Amino acid sequence: MTIQAINVRNQFKGHVREIVRGDVVSEIDVETPWGVVTSVITTRSVDDLGLVVGTEVVALVKSTEVSLARL
């Protein structure tokens, strides 16, 4: 599955492997078939997306930015 409304070429489907929560930002490690992708997003976004270890997500990579979308 790809997200068609977002024009990002590199989309890596995977599962959340680890969450390192901070007061403002958190690190999210996503296990993909091609390796681990790490995203730094706001802790509020972690909570809004309901991200926990094992959640299926897609990592959207563009240049040095890694965004996450819940599947």
Wavefront OBJ file of the C-alpha trace (Angstrom):
o trace
v 0.000 0.000 0.000
v 1.250 3.475 -0.858
v -0.138 6.835 0.071
v -1.134 8.420 -3.233
v -1.945 11.924 -1.949
v 1.657 12.515 -0.870
v 4.303 12.955 -3.536
v 7.166 11.092 -1.889
v 9.115 8.509 -3.858
v 10.659 6.571 -0.997
v 7.998 4.870 1.101
v 9.018 2.064 3.452
v 6.277 -0.014 5.040
v 7.173 -1.490 8.415
v 6.382 -1.820 12.106
v 7.401 0.362 15.037
v 10.330 -1.413 16.699
v 11.174 1.062 19.456
v 9.981 4.412 20.801
v 12.307 6.650 22.806
v 9.960 9.243 24.306
v 11.070 12.732 25.200
v 9.182 15.658 26.683
v 8.868 17.405 23.313
v 10.222 15.034 20.623
v 10.516 11.259 20.392
v 12.630 8.868 18.298
v 10.705 6.181 16.441
v 12.591 3.181 15.026
v 10.706 1.474 12.203
v 11.710 -2.060 11.172
v 11.368 -2.438 7.398
v 12.385 -5.251 5.034
v 15.339 -3.019 4.028
v 16.514 -2.178 7.555
v 15.658 0.216 10.351
v 14.483 3.758 9.584
v 14.508 6.271 12.438
v 12.182 9.263 12.579
v 12.215 12.096 15.110
v 8.690 13.466 15.563
v 6.890 15.400 18.257
v 5.733 13.407 21.240
v 2.273 14.885 20.682
v 2.252 13.280 17.211
v 3.253 9.926 18.738
v 0.213 10.176 21.023
v -2.140 11.494 18.302
v -1.166 8.621 15.967
v -1.481 6.102 18.797
v 1.973 4.742 18.028
v 3.151 1.807 20.140
v 5.689 -0.927 19.509
v 4.282 -3.162 16.753
v 2.115 -0.504 15.071
v 2.155 -0.839 11.276
v 3.359 2.389 9.646
v 4.855 3.705 6.449
v 8.011 5.809 6.647
v 8.064 8.549 4.031
v 11.626 9.633 3.262
v 12.466 12.828 1.399
v 16.011 14.187 1.583
v 16.842 14.307 5.297
v 13.198 14.245 6.447
v 11.431 11.080 7.587
v 7.675 11.376 8.136
v 5.402 8.633 9.493
v 1.852 7.666 8.598
v -0.120 5.013 10.434
v -1.512 2.216 8.269
l 1 2 3 4 5 6 7 8 9 10 11 12 13 14 15 16 17 18 19 20 21 22 23 24 25 26 27 28 29 30 31 32 33 34 35 36 37 38 39 40 41 42 43 44 45 46 47 48 49 50 51 52 53 54 55 56 57 58 59 60 61 62 63 64 65 66 67 68 69 70 71
